[in-house]
């Protein structure tokens, strides 16, 4: 269980998704930008929570170290090993699952997956409507330099992970809202 907590929650959710999302938002999007305004309610106090986790969970003899039974070096190794396994930025419905999990999902007997897909789809609708409204105000996701910088930050931070986001132009040709939904929805479904 400690390895699940370290990989899935701390490494994937806090370090790879939430930190990247907040840093990219703050560093790449000006306060007036439509994507930043969309992300703000979802990232409120994330930096505070992650800073508190870095103080209470990661140091030697911290809460995680003392309750897990692992050496501090083993915990750090779990974090390091988790990065190449990460699919945290991959859209939830696109993740490959085995036939048994797929069947259970289709029969609505695996709520984690079926509810996660439902949440992703609702978030995608929200983002699509938000971007559509922003377009009416002159926002062009295909040609916006700030959106490109924001997305590039995610590509940079996802190097050597199991899932790496596709090129920006490829994403905007498919669905502009995927730029945000794949970066926003997954942290929400895992928290």
N, C-alpha and C positions, 0 to 999 in steps of 0.2 A: 504493500500500500504506500509506503514512503516513496518508492520510485514513481508511482503514479502521481502522487502529490508533487514531487520534484519535477517530473517531465511535463505532465499534462497541465498542471495548474501554474506552478511557479515559472517554469521555463517557457512553455508555449503561451500561456495567457498573459502573465505579467511581463516577462522579459521580452519575448519576441513580438507579441501582438500589441499589448497596451503601451509599452515604452515606445515602440516604433511609431504607433499611431499618434501619441501625444507629441513626441519629438518632431515628427514630420509635419503635423498640424501647426505647431508653434514656429518651427524653423522655416517652413516653406510657404505657408498660407498667411497673407495679411489678415488683420482682424475683420475687414469688410468682406472677405472672400466667401462666396456662397457655400463652398465645401467646409470651410472652417466654422461657419455659422451652423451648418448641419451637425457637425461633429461635436460642437461644444457641450451640449447637454449630456452626450454619451461619455465624454471624457472628463467631466467635471470631477475634480479631486483625485484623478488617477495618479498624478505625480505624487501627491501626498501619501496615498495608499502604497504605492510602490516604494517610496522612500522608507516608510514605516516597515515594510516587509524586508527591505535590505538591511535594516537595523536589527529587527527582531528574529529574522529567519535565516539569514545567510552566514553571519559571522561564526567563528569557532565558539563552541559552547552556547550557541543561541538555542532558541526553543526547538527549531527543527533538528538541529544536531543532537540535542539531548533526548528528544522523544523518538528519534528514528532508529537508534541502534547502529547507525552507520558512523564511520569515522568522518571527520570534516572533509578530508581529502576525497572520500568516496562520494559524498554529497556533491562536491564540486565536479567530480568526474561524471556523475549522473547528469548534471546540467550540461556539461560539455558534450556528452553522448546524445543528449536529447536534441540538440540543434540539427544534426543531419536527418533525424527522423521527422522533423516538423513539417506538417502540412497546414499550419495555422492560417495561412493566407489563402488557401484553396477554398473556393466556394463550397459550402457544406454539402449541397446536393450532388456535387461533382466528385466527391470522394469515392474511391473504390472500396467496396465491402464484399465480403464473401457471400456465397449463395444463401447460406442459412440466415444471415443478418438481413440480406435483401428480401427474402421471403417473409421474415418476421416484420420488416418495415412495411411491406406491401399489405400485410394482413393487419396492420396497425397494432402489433404486439411488441414493438420495440420503441417505446415512447421517446427515448433519447434521440433516436434518428428521425422518426416521423415528426416529432414536435420540432426538432432542429430544422428540418426541411421546411416545415410550415412557417417557423419564425423567419428563416432566411427569405422565403418568398414574400412575406409581409414587409420585411425590411426593404427588400428590393423594390416593392411597390412604392413605399415611402420615398426612397431615394430617387426613383424615376420621376415621381411627382415633383420632388424638390428641384431636381435638375431641370425639369420642364419649365417650372416657374422661373428659375434663374435664367434660362435661355430667353424667356420673354423680356427679361431685363438686360439682355445683351451678353450673357455668359455663353461661351462656346467651349465645351469640354475638349473638343478635338484640337483646338488651337490655343488653349490657355496656358501661358508659360508657368503659372503657379501650380496648376494641376499637374503639369508635366514634372515639375520639381518635386512635388509631393509624392507622385507615383514613383519617380526615380529613387527616392529615399527608401521606399519599400522594396524595390528591386535590389538596391544595394544591400539592405539589411537581410534579405532572404537568400543571398548567395550561400551555396553549400547546404541549403535545406532541401528536403525531399521534394517540396513543391516550391517553384520559383514563379512569380507572376509573369505572364507573357509581356511582350513589348507593348508600350503605351498605344501605339497606332493600331496594333492588332486588337486591343481591348476596345478602343473607341469605335472601331468599325463594327464590332459585334453589338455591344450595348454600352453606351457611355456610363450608365449607372453601375456597371460592374466595377468600375474604377473604385468606387467607394464601398459598394456592398461587399465585395470580397475582403476588403480591409476592415469594414465596420461590423458586419454581421457575425463573423466568427468569434471575435472576443465577447460579443453579447450572448451568444449561445453557450459559451463555455463558462461564463461567470456565474 
